[in-house]
Amino acid sequence: MKKILIIYASMTGNTEVMAEILEQSLLEEGLEVTVKEALRAKPKEMLKYDGILLGAYTYEGGEIGDEFMLFYEEMDQIDLTGKLMAVFGSGDTFYQDTYCVAVDIIIEKLIELGANVVLEGLKVDLIPEGEDEERCLKFGKDFAEKVKELMPS
Ligand SMILES: Cc1cc2nc3c(=O)[nH]c(=O)nc-3n(C[C@H](O)[C@H](O)[C@H](O)COP(=O)(O)O)c2cc1C
């Protein structure tokens, strides 16, 4: 069974809800899923998984939230060449110019580290409800399909 790791940081719970929906979606696709908070995870753990999803909210006018920062910095120590990855996060459209930019910053770093970022970043305005919940479920399904296609057993 293909193994997926979801690592996320969430201050007020919105990105955490995204992580939960993604977990549900990946489980429905028959994948094994581990979910961890960034503060309790180390980047080298990613190397044991077939696919990895990273989630972070955006803070302070365009920065990665504090709880994800150490993980982000320590990623520099590992080689992610070929790793199948994608990024998600909650933000607030009130911050027009920096809406969900943490997602973009992380994607940029992953590409720099050689990862294969297989989907466009998933950005949600505050809590994922209704249509946004559907977008999260689809993101999980699309990621599962990529893993099955690109990591044949
Ligand atoms: C001080 C402050 C600054 C913020 N800056 C941004 C920002 O620049 N861009 C953005 O999209 N959201 C910004 N947000 C909104 C949060 O990203 C949003 O509330 C998000 O849903 C929090 O996710 P979480 O519940 O997972 O912690 C900011 C929130 C606060 C309190």
The ligand as a MOL file (V3000), in Angstrom:
LIG
                    3D

  0  0  0     0  0            999 V3000
M  V30 BEGIN CTAB
M  V30 COUNTS 31 33 0 0 0
M  V30 BEGIN ATOM
M  V30 1 C -1.8870 39.0200 11.9790 0
M  V30 2 C -2.4040 38.1890 10.8440 0
M  V30 3 C -1.8190 38.2990 9.5930 0
M  V30 4 C -2.2980 37.5580 8.5120 0
M  V30 5 N -1.7240 37.7070 7.2730 0
M  V30 6 C -2.2280 37.0180 6.2240 0
M  V30 7 C -1.7000 37.1890 4.9180 0
M  V30 8 O -0.7740 37.9470 4.6770 0
M  V30 9 N -2.2460 36.4660 3.8930 0
M  V30 10 C -3.2880 35.5980 4.0790 0
M  V30 11 O -3.7400 34.9810 3.1270 0
M  V30 12 N -3.8200 35.4200 5.3170 0
M  V30 13 C -3.3310 36.1080 6.3870 0
M  V30 14 N -3.8630 35.9360 7.6250 0
M  V30 15 C -5.0670 35.0850 7.7600 0
M  V30 16 C -4.7750 33.6460 8.1540 0
M  V30 17 O -3.8860 33.0210 7.2590 0
M  V30 18 C -6.1190 32.8980 8.1600 0
M  V30 19 O -6.8500 33.3400 9.2820 0
M  V30 20 C -5.9800 31.4060 8.1560 0
M  V30 21 O -7.2650 30.8470 7.9990 0
M  V30 22 C -5.3370 30.8700 9.4100 0
M  V30 23 O -5.1700 29.4920 9.2550 0
M  V30 24 P -5.1850 28.5010 10.4920 0
M  V30 25 O -6.5990 28.4880 11.0640 0
M  V30 26 O -4.8090 27.1810 9.9350 0
M  V30 27 O -4.2190 29.0180 11.5090 0
M  V30 28 C -3.3890 36.6610 8.7120 0
M  V30 29 C -3.9500 36.5280 9.9810 0
M  V30 30 C -3.4870 37.2810 11.0440 0
M  V30 31 C -4.1330 37.1080 12.4040 0
M  V30 END ATOM
M  V30 BEGIN BOND
M  V30 1 1 1 2
M  V30 2 1 2 3
M  V30 3 2 2 30
M  V30 4 2 3 4
M  V30 5 1 4 5
M  V30 6 1 4 28
M  V30 7 2 5 6
M  V30 8 1 6 7
M  V30 9 1 6 13
M  V30 10 2 7 8
M  V30 11 1 7 9
M  V30 12 1 9 10
M  V30 13 2 10 11
M  V30 14 1 10 12
M  V30 15 2 12 13
M  V30 16 1 13 14
M  V30 17 1 14 15
M  V30 18 1 14 28
M  V30 19 1 15 16
M  V30 20 1 16 17
M  V30 21 1 16 18
M  V30 22 1 18 19
M  V30 23 1 18 20
M  V30 24 1 20 21
M  V30 25 1 20 22
M  V30 26 1 22 23
M  V30 27 1 23 24
M  V30 28 2 24 25
M  V30 29 1 24 26
M  V30 30 1 24 27
M  V30 31 2 28 29
M  V30 32 1 29 30
M  V30 33 1 30 31
M  V30 END BOND
M  V30 END CTAB
M  END
